[in-house]
C-alpha cells in the first residue's frame, strides 16, 4: 500500500483547511456586503461598544470553524467507508 498521502497528511504537508480558495464571485460579493454592513454598524456604535461587536464576530467565526472542521471529518469518514466498500466488495 502506498502511504504517501497518509504521511503527507500526518506531517502537515497536506492542509485541507488551507487548500480551498474563496474565489467564487458569490463569496466575494457576500464578503464585500459583510464588510460594508460591518462598517455601518461599527460607526453607529459608541467607541466603548465596538469591541463587543468584534468579539461577537470572532465568536461566530470560531463557531463556523467548528462546523467546517466537523464537516471535513464527516466527509473524510464517508470517503474512507466508500473506499473500503469498493475495495472489499459490496452487497450487490
Protein Blocks (a to p, Z undefined) as FASTA:
>chain_A
ZZklmmmmmnopacfklmpccfbfklmmmmmmmmmmmmmmmmmpcfklmmmmmmmmmmmm
mmmmmmmmmmmmmmmmmmmmmmmmmmnopaZZ
